[in-house]
Amino acid sequence: GVLGVFGSVWKMRLKKGYQLTGTTHHKVLVMGEDGIPNWKELSQLSKEDFVAIRRSAGIFGTNHLQDKMAYFLGLYIAEGNIDGRRVTITNADEQIYSFIEEMGFRHSNSKSNKYQWRKGSVVFIKELERLGVVATATACYKTVPHAILSADKPTVRAFLQGLFDGDGCAQKTGKVTYSTSSLKLAEQVQMLLLNFGVTAGLHKKPLDKLSPRPKHTQHT
């Protein structure tokens, strides 16, 4: 559907959540009724059109991070927060506890916070901020750090592994899902996956008592 028209520029969202932005006369490749691809202007698109998207573009930057730091950035974006001089990771997956400990975190002994791991270090927080982590960003406003957006393929891969280990889920049907309350983060992750050749549908889950904040879920 059309998200907005700004002068001669149209912004549209496809069924799977991908966005198109261009002038009214900008042409995109669609599947014709005869099964033959053809070009069509944005202003002429209808809900019945199947629009081609490019995947496996393999367009990466040159910035490189060690796998441990890239993975941690993904885990932090999924499960972390910064409170003053302390970084907290909340995670119930015992398989990654050893990794969190290697990063210098200590387990909380509180019964009410038994899944929390904490690290008090101003130096570590400054390093996260240098890489693009916004310390004051709440879950709804988290984004992919700029160090990842300009990173090489191995770094982006490690980041996504940490992100999905935190907020990802594998279903019995074979689908892999990722959920976040940040729409911008969801859109960024969708494009990172597309660059690897993975198409993911982006959907907004309705609010309920268990999830008072909006959830944007991707299915791959």
Secondary structure, DSSP 8 states (H G I E B T S, - for coil): -EEEEETTEEEEE-TTS-EEEEETT-EEEEE-TTS-EEEEEGGG--TT--B----------SB---HHHHHHHHHHHHHEEEETTEEEEE---GGGHHHHHHTT-EE---GGGTTEEEEE-HHHHHHHHHTT--TT--GGG----HHHHTB-HHHHHHHHHHHHHHHEEE-TTS-EEEEES-HHHHHHHHHHHHHTT---EEEEE---SS--S-EEEEE-
